[in-house]
Amino acid sequence: MLDPLDPLPPTPLTDWEILAVASRMVQRCDCDQFIAERVGLLALIEDAPGVATWRAIAMKVRAIRDAPAV
């Protein structure tokens, strides 16, 4: 849902930015709950691009956690 007062559509995040957010989210102890709440809130207001962005972040968080330790 676009803000009627803001004439510009939101700019999607790049893969690099999504990875950066996911890297920070992994450091939070409540990151799974935070992401779930964010996706739920955005779905409630019918913000499909926002939901897609946070789902992409969740997938990166999962990939970071599942990566083998070096």
Backbone as a printed PyTorch tensor [residue, N CA C, xyz], in Angstrom:
tensor([[[  0.8470,  -1.1710,   0.0000],
         [  0.0000,   0.0000,   0.0000],
         [  0.8930,   1.2340,   0.0000]],

        [[  0.7000,   2.0830,  -0.9600],
         [  1.4920,   3.2950,  -1.0520],
         [  0.8920,   4.3950,  -0.1940]],

        [[  1.7580,   5.2120,   0.3450],
         [  1.3200,   6.3600,   1.1260],
         [  0.7920,   7.4180,   0.1670]],

        [[ -0.4630,   7.8580,   0.2980],
         [ -1.0100,   8.8420,  -0.6350],
         [ -0.2970,  10.1870,  -0.5640]],

        [[  0.3990,  10.4570,   0.5290],
         [  1.1230,  11.7190,   0.6540],
         [  2.5180,  11.6510,   0.0570]],

        [[  2.9820,  10.4600,  -0.2410],
         [  4.3160,  10.2760,  -0.8150],
         [  4.1620,   9.8420,  -2.2700]],

        [[  4.4920,  10.7190,  -3.2230],
         [  4.2640,  10.3880,  -4.6320],
         [  5.2310,   9.3510,  -5.1980]],

        [[  6.3430,   9.1100,  -4.5230],
         [  7.3360,   8.1720,  -5.0380],
         [  7.0910,   6.7740,  -4.4800]],

        [[  7.1270,   5.7530,  -5.3290],
         [  6.9900,   4.3840,  -4.8170],
         [  8.2440,   3.9910,  -4.0470]],

        [[  8.1200,   3.0530,  -3.1170],
         [  9.3020,   2.6260,  -2.3600],
         [ 10.3200,   1.9510,  -3.2710]],

        [[ 11.5820,   2.1620,  -2.9650],
         [ 12.6570,   1.5440,  -3.7320],
         [ 12.9800,   0.1940,  -3.1080]],

        [[ 12.9560,  -0.8870,  -3.8990],
         [ 13.2740,  -2.2010,  -3.3270],
         [ 14.7410,  -2.2640,  -2.8940]],

        [[ 14.9970,  -3.0870,  -1.8910],
         [ 16.3660,  -3.2700,  -1.4190],
         [ 17.1470,  -4.1370,  -2.3950]],

        [[ 18.4390,  -3.8800,  -2.4830],
         [ 19.3100,  -4.7170,  -3.3010],
         [ 19.6340,  -5.9890,  -2.5220]],

        [[ 20.1870,  -6.9770,  -3.2080],
         [ 20.5990,  -8.2190,  -2.5330],
         [ 21.6190,  -7.9220,  -1.4410]],

        [[ 22.4980,  -6.9860,  -1.7070],
         [ 23.5250,  -6.6030,  -0.7340],
         [ 22.8720,  -6.0260,   0.5300]],

        [[ 21.8760,  -5.1690,   0.3560],
         [ 21.1920,  -4.5670,   1.5000],
         [ 20.4000,  -5.6160,   2.2830]],

        [[ 19.7760,  -6.5410,   1.5770],
         [ 19.0390,  -7.6200,   2.2530],
         [ 20.0000,  -8.4660,   3.0810]],

        [[ 21.1670,  -8.7710,   2.5250],
         [ 22.1740,  -9.5350,   3.2630],
         [ 22.6550,  -8.7580,   4.4860]],

        [[ 22.8420,  -7.4550,   4.3490],
         [ 23.2890,  -6.6290,   5.4720],
         [ 22.2500,  -6.6370,   6.5960]],

        [[ 20.9780,  -6.4980,   6.2450],
         [ 19.9170,  -6.5300,   7.2590],
         [ 19.8720,  -7.9080,   7.9150]],

        [[ 19.9580,  -8.9540,   7.1160],
         [ 19.9240, -10.3170,   7.6590],
         [ 21.0930, -10.5560,   8.6060]],

        [[ 22.2640, -10.0520,   8.2560],
         [ 23.4430, -10.2180,   9.1180],
         [ 23.2210,  -9.5690,  10.4790]],

        [[ 22.5930,  -8.3970,  10.4870],
         [ 22.2940,  -7.7260,  11.7510],
         [ 21.1930,  -8.4640,  12.5160]],

        [[ 20.2140,  -8.9810,  11.7880],
         [ 19.1020,  -9.6670,  12.4350],
         [ 19.5710, -10.9370,  13.1390]],

        [[ 20.5530, -11.6270,  12.5830],
         [ 21.0700, -12.8590,  13.1870],
         [ 21.6230, -12.5710,  14.5820]],

        [[ 22.1090, -11.3660,  14.8060],
         [ 22.6890, -11.0030,  16.0950],
         [ 21.6260, -10.7620,  17.1670]],

        [[ 20.3770, -10.5860,  16.7530],
         [ 19.2860, -10.3670,  17.7160],
         [ 18.8010, -11.7060,  18.2520]],

        [[ 18.5430, -11.7810,  19.5410],
         [ 18.0660, -13.0440,  20.1130],
         [ 16.6060, -13.3130,  19.7450]],

        [[ 15.8690, -12.2600,  19.3990],
         [ 14.4540, -12.4290,  19.0760],
         [ 14.1800, -12.2210,  17.5890]],

        [[ 15.1600, -12.5030,  16.7540],
         [ 15.0330, -12.1520,  15.3370],
         [ 13.8970, -12.8940,  14.6490]],

        [[ 13.6710, -14.1580,  14.9640],
         [ 12.5830, -14.8960,  14.3180],
         [ 11.2260, -14.2760,  14.6500]],

        [[ 11.0440, -13.9350,  15.9130],
         [  9.7910, -13.3090,  16.3310],
         [  9.6470, -11.9320,  15.6890]],

        [[ 10.7200, -11.1590,  15.6540],
         [ 10.6800,  -9.8250,  15.0680],
         [ 10.2860,  -9.8910,  13.5930]],

        [[ 10.9180, -10.8050,  12.8540],
         [ 10.6250, -10.9410,  11.4240],
         [  9.1820, -11.3910,  11.2230]],

        [[  8.7240, -12.3500,  12.0240],
         [  7.3430, -12.8290,  11.9020],
         [  6.3440, -11.7030,  12.1750]],

        [[  6.6190, -10.9020,  13.2000],
         [  5.7330,  -9.7790,  13.5060],
         [  5.7320,  -8.7570,  12.3790]],

        [[  6.9040,  -8.4920,  11.8220],
         [  7.0160,  -7.5120,  10.7290],
         [  6.2450,  -7.9950,   9.4990]],

        [[  6.4190,  -9.2640,   9.1450],
         [  5.7050,  -9.8270,   7.9890],
         [  4.1990,  -9.7850,   8.2400]],

        [[  3.7850, -10.1430,   9.4510],
         [  2.3640, -10.1200,   9.7850],
         [  1.7640,  -8.7260,   9.6990]],

        [[  2.4800,  -7.7410,  10.2250],
         [  2.0010,  -6.3620,  10.1780],
         [  1.8900,  -5.8690,   8.7370]],

        [[  2.9120,  -6.1350,   7.9410],
         [  2.8940,  -5.6920,   6.5490],
         [  1.8040,  -6.4060,   5.7530]],

        [[  1.5590,  -7.6640,   6.0680],
         [  0.4810,  -8.3950,   5.3950],
         [ -0.8760,  -7.8030,   5.7710]],

        [[ -1.0060,  -7.3990,   7.0270],
         [ -2.2570,  -6.7910,   7.4840],
         [ -2.5880,  -5.5120,   6.7230]],

        [[ -1.5710,  -4.7190,   6.4270],
         [ -1.8090,  -3.4670,   5.7050],
         [ -1.6580,  -3.6530,   4.1950]],

        [[ -1.5650,  -4.9200,   3.7900],
         [ -1.5130,  -5.2870,   2.3670],
         [ -0.3330,  -4.6530,   1.6330]],

        [[  0.8310,  -4.6800,   2.2810],
         [  2.0590,  -4.1640,   1.6790],
         [  2.8410,  -5.3440,   1.1030]],

        [[  2.4740,  -5.7660,  -0.1000],
         [  3.0950,  -6.9440,  -0.7200],
         [  4.6000,  -6.7800,  -0.9180]],

        [[  5.0920,  -5.6230,  -1.3900],
         [  6.5480,  -5.4800,  -1.5270],
         [  7.2720,  -5.5780,  -0.1780]],

        [[  6.6610,  -5.0360,   0.8700],
         [  7.2600,  -5.1240,   2.2020],
         [  7.3160,  -6.5540,   2.7000]],

        [[  6.2440,  -7.2970,   2.4820],
         [  6.2080,  -8.7110,   2.8700],
         [  7.2840,  -9.4790,   2.1110]],

        [[  7.3960,  -9.2220,   0.8170],
         [  8.4040,  -9.9150,   0.0010],
         [  9.8120,  -9.5970,   0.4860]],

        [[ 10.0490,  -8.3490,   0.8540],
         [ 11.3750,  -7.9530,   1.3510],
         [ 11.7070,  -8.6880,   2.6410]],

        [[ 10.7690,  -8.7180,   3.5880],
         [ 11.0440,  -9.3750,   4.8620],
         [ 11.1200, -10.8830,   4.7300]],

        [[ 10.4090, -11.4520,   3.7690],
         [ 10.5620, -12.8940,   3.5140],
         [ 11.9470, -13.1800,   2.9430]],

        [[ 12.4410, -12.2920,   2.0840],
         [ 13.7970, -12.4530,   1.5480],
         [ 14.8230, -12.3450,   2.6700]],

        [[ 14.5980, -11.4240,   3.5950],
         [ 15.4980, -11.2810,   4.7450],
         [ 15.4550, -12.5540,   5.5900]],

        [[ 14.2680, -13.0990,   5.8090],
         [ 14.1360, -14.3370,   6.5890],
         [ 14.8840, -15.4850,   5.9270]],

        [[ 14.8200, -15.5710,   4.6040],
         [ 15.5410, -16.6370,   3.8930],
         [ 17.0510, -16.4570,   4.0400]],

        [[ 17.5320, -15.2120,   4.0100],
         [ 18.9690, -14.9590,   4.1980],
         [ 19.3840, -15.2940,   5.6230]],

        [[ 18.5450, -14.9630,   6.5990],
         [ 18.8440, -15.3050,   7.9970],
         [ 18.9890, -16.8140,   8.1250]],

        [[ 18.0650, -17.5490,   7.5250],
         [ 18.1180, -19.0160,   7.5630],
         [ 19.4010, -19.5160,   6.9000]],

        [[ 19.7680, -18.9210,   5.7670],
         [ 20.9840, -19.3410,   5.0580],
         [ 22.2280, -19.0680,   5.8960]],

        [[ 22.2520, -17.9280,   6.5790],
         [ 23.4030, -17.5960,   7.4300],
         [ 23.5050, -18.6010,   8.5750]],

        [[ 22.3840, -18.9230,   9.1940],
         [ 22.3930, -19.8730,  10.3160],
         [ 22.7750, -21.2820,   9.8710]],

        [[ 22.3490, -21.6670,   8.6680],
         [ 22.6150, -23.0200,   8.1770],
         [ 23.9970, -23.1800,   7.5560]],

        [[ 24.7080, -22.0770,   7.3680],
         [ 26.0340, -22.1470,   6.7510],
         [ 26.9880, -22.8910,   7.6870]],

        [[ 27.8520, -23.7210,   7.1160],
         [ 28.8090, -24.4420,   7.9650],
         [ 29.7960, -23.4740,   8.6160]],

        [[ 30.1730, -23.7890,   9.8370],
         [ 31.1470, -22.9580,  10.5480],
         [ 32.5020, -23.0690,   9.8720]],

        [[ 33.2040, -21.9730,   9.8530],
         [ 34.5300, -21.9590,   9.2060],
         [ 35.6080, -22.0550,  10.2450]]])
